[in-house]
């Protein structure tokens, strides 16, 4: 998995995580295109435990990939029904409003 925590002044943090094999991939579904980039998801590999700790403390998160989305579901951050599928890959976002 790849993990990057974005620090946004005045807005807190956004935890971005993706399954490792997705980095650099572009997914398509109809008009929707998602590029899974190093700039957003990072360049440092993280263990499932590290990603889990980051997500457990997250109020805002963007996750993509079967393993990382399953982890977010297991942590209770999202439900399976709230995930979308893009190019056969699950994706979820968590926002604190």
N, C-alpha and C positions, 0 to 999 in steps of 0.2 A: 504494500500500500504506500501511497504518497500522501503526505500531510503538510499543510501550510496554514499557519494562523495569521490572518490579516488583521492588523491593528488599525482601526479607523478612528481618528480623533473625534471625540464627541459622540461616537456611535457604538463604541465597544469593539468586539472582536468578531470575525467571521472565520469559522473553522472550515477549511476546504480539504476534502479527502477523496481519493479515488483508488480503485484497484490498480495495481502496478502495471498490468498489461495494457491498460487503457491510455496511459500517458502518451501523448503525441497523436492520438487517434481522433478522427472526426466522425461523429455519429449523425446519421440522417434519419428523419421520420417525417415524411411529407415535406412541409415547408420549414420544419424545425431542423436546425443544424447546431450541434454543440461541438466545439473544439476543446479537447481536454489538453490544456497547455501547462507547461512548466511554470509559466508566469503566475497562474492562478493556483494550481495544485501542488506546486513546489518541485524541488529536485532531490529532496532527501527522502529516502525510504524510511518508513516507520513500521514498527511492529503492530500487530492487532491490539496489543495492550496499550501502546502509546496513543494510537488513534482512539481507542475506547476512552482513555483518560481525558483526551482533548474534547471529545464529543460529550462526555458526561458533564463537563463544566461549561458547555457551549449554550449560548442563548441564540446564536445565529450560526447556521451551518449549511454547507452545500456538499452533498455526497453523491457519488456516482460509481456504480459497479456492484456486482452481485454480493461480494463479501462485505464491502463497507456499508452498503445499505442494510444488509442483514444485521450487521452490528448495531446500526442506528435503531433498527426495529427492536432488537434485543434489549437495548438500553431504554426503550420506551420513548425515544425522541420523536419517532414517526410511526404511523401504522402502515401496513402493507397497502391499504386502500388509498393512502395519500401519496403513494409513489406513482410516477409516470414511467413509461417504458419508451426509450428512444433508441432506435436501432437495435432492439432486443435487449437493451441494458437498462436496469432500474436506476432511477434518479430521484432524489428528494432534496427539498430545501426546508430549513427550519428558520423561522423568524420570530423574534420577540417584538411585539408591537407595543 
